[in-house]
Amino acid sequence: MTPFAWMLLAAVLIGNTAGQLLLKAASIHADSVGEDGHWRALLTHPLLWLGLVIYVAEFLLWLAFLAVVPLWQGVMVACIDILLVMIGGRIFFAEQITPQRIGAISLIAVGVLMVGLGGQ
């Protein structure tokens, strides 16, 4: 991959991970206000809107990334996202990293790798 493709990939990974973590944070906040005001609290929380803006920007960066690398390669390296979100959930939300989750992510990574390497 070219340096430009690496920069796009880094931006995509950071953007997607940040977007998912921001949406999770907004959702947790909305849950704390109770059932009656859940949707109102969610829709008025700035982290929800920041997460959505980041997702739109990340989508455009993803399209740019796919324009400069083969599709099989783009999908293969983008599976790193799953790992980054899991680590972010652990750091920011104290979510557990269980052996089952590690096993599931490993199976996904192996499957994507097998498909990706078959595309060469």
Buried (B, 14 or more C-beta within 10 A) or exposed (E): BEEEBEEBBEBBBBBBBBBBBBBBBBBEBBEEEEEEEBEEBBEEBEBBEBBBEBBEBBBEBBEBBBEEBEEBBBBBBBBBBBBBBBEBBEEEEEBEEEEEBEEEBEEEBEEBEEEBEEEE
